[in-house]
Amino acid sequence: MTPPSDRLMRFDRSVRWVHQATAGLMLTCLATAACLYLPPLAQLVGNRRTVVLLHVWCGTALPVPFLCGLALRAVRDDAARLSRFGRADWAWLRAVRRRLPDRPAGKFNAGQKLYAHWTLGSMLVMLGTGLAMWWTGLAPLAWRMGATFVHDWVAWAVGASVVAHVVMALRDPEARKGMSTGTVDRGWAAREHPLWSHEPARDNERMAQDGRQVSP
């Protein structure tokens, strides 16, 4: 399905599925962690064993959507874009620091790339420390105590970054449309991602040909 002429295809269905599935698992992990860590919530929810199991299995499953998505070309393409940090990204960071309006950005700006790297890194740390805490035979007591300390503090940092991510998304309706419908306004793309707005002819043409993936 070809998007209207005033809109650009930004994310196809597979990319949106990976994002939504990962977000759902992450929010469940944070919600169950709050119920385990904060006494008022623990008393309100009760059934601690069920909450623990839900937390553990959702945390263990966190990498699964991304790993499954790597079988699809669109997910691999966006992962490659997020992994590259070039001159335009450094220029974007300098422009943000100096509060300049001209901020060069490709499909993903430097802030989005840093957030993606932080999310992936923290996910691996949380998974490793969580497994050490849950399967007690994997590590000696001293290691498990260290894993608990790291797990708790990284969880707070992840929670703060997720809140910041949601707040920024709420401030940008067009960015939310890109993730919910797959398309964005051309004017928004030219303003927020100027380097990408002139680039996607090839990508949009490829995705538009695959109607089963790009239909909102």
LINVENKA-V889170 format. One record per pair of residues at least 6 apart in sequence whose C-alpha atoms are under 6 Angstrom apart, sorted by the first residue. I is the first residue (numbers start at 0). J is the second residue. D is the distance in whole Angstrom. If there is no record, write none. Layout:
BEGIN
i;j;d
I;J;D
I;J;D
END
This chain:
BEGIN
i;j;d
0;207;6
0;210;5
0;214;5
1;207;5
5;185;6
6;183;5
6;184;4
6;185;5
7;182;5
7;183;5
7;185;6
8;181;6
8;182;4
8;203;6
9;181;5
9;182;5
10;181;5
11;181;6
11;212;6
11;213;5
12;212;5
12;213;6
14;74;5
15;178;6
17;64;5
17;65;6
24;57;6
28;54;5
31;50;6
31;54;6
34;40;5
34;41;5
35;41;6
68;74;6
69;75;5
81;112;5
87;103;6
88;109;5
91;102;5
91;103;6
94;102;6
104;192;5
104;194;6
105;192;5
105;194;5
105;195;4
106;192;6
106;195;5
125;150;6
128;146;5
128;150;6
131;137;6
131;143;6
132;143;6
177;183;5
180;215;5
188;196;5
189;196;5
END
